[in-house]
């Protein structure tokens, strides 16, 4: 696989070393591209970044189970462009054999704030009082139910000089009765910084390639792909753009 040979050129960083760049409060900037361009993109970053390596693996497997209210409040807040919004999920970091209940918030300044609690499995039925945790973080109570589940592979880069990380997600798929929905050839790049810095090597690399920041949510794409009765008119153009980029 060409991508695997590309990430072999990077010096490795361990999970423990990467904890210093956890950036649980950060500014996120996302980009999308066709997987055919990924090798060239990575080759321009080897002097600036290290790659996360766990047990010899540099492309990690992830599984996420999202939760929402019966009225789909979290999805609708995103669709309706509400500035302050929330996502709640359990994420399985498969290759490090760890599970976390995670709450992601967007504040009024566009920062992403993530709070999480370790779990023993993908189930909430493990003695973990998630209702109490949610109320502590959000100061509200929500009745939650599982919505969409996704799987993807991720490459994580850590800047050698700047406090920033880059996640590169590919092979994205969503579980649906009757078969998975796969977004073949789609790559989602997310630049995570303490504050927006366009001098980042990733920003410069992508700008040279004509790849501009693009707002995209894996949760929302999954929802409109798996639920036929959900309102998604404001996301129609995003689906068209994804189809165009991955064609």
ZIWOFEN-V705377 format. One line per field, one symbol per residue. psi: psi as a letter, one per 40 degrees, with the letter a starting at -180 (. if undefined). burial: 1 if it has 24 or more other C-alpha atoms within 12 Angstrom, else 0. Layout:
psi: ???
burial: ???
This chain:
psi: hdddddeeeiiiiidddedefdfehihhhiiiiideeddddddeedeeiihhhhfehehihihhhiiiidefdddddddefhdhiiihihhhgdeefihhhhhhihadeeihhhiihiieaeiefeehgddddddddefihhhiiicihiiiihhhihhddigiihhhhifhihhiheiihhghehhhhhhhidihheehddddddddeehiihhihddddddedeheeihfdeedddddddddde.
burial: 0010011101011010010011111111111111101110111111011111110011111111111100011111111000001111111111000011111111000011111111101111000001000100010001000111111111111111011111111111111000001011111111111100000111101100001010111111111111000001001000100100000
